[in-house]
Amino acid sequence: MEQSKKPRFAVCIQNTDSEDLEPRKIYQLLLDDKAESEGYLRVIDESGEDYLYPVGYFFVLPDLPEAVEQALLVNT
């Protein structure tokens, strides 16, 4: 899979004022360079929608094996 199209994931480490995030849960990230340059990540949260959250709410995971990525992908 091409690096830029490779799914990305992060673990929620804090959810201050964000009821749609669960600490210690893995979330799928969507590519949004502009948001990241401003300190935010675009995350598919518990509502099933993607929203911007502060980068400090997450630990971005390194590349995962393809089988794990496929298991974690949100069905869209």
Number of C-alpha atoms within 10 A of each C-alpha: 7 6 7 8 9 14 19 20 23 20 17 19 16 16 17 9 7 11 10 13 22 16 13 14 11 19 23 19 21 18 15 13 12 10 15 15 9 10 13 19 26 20 24 19 21 12 10 12 11 15 15 17 19 16 17 14 19 23 15 18 12 9 13 13 8 12 8 10 16 12 9 15 14 13 7 5
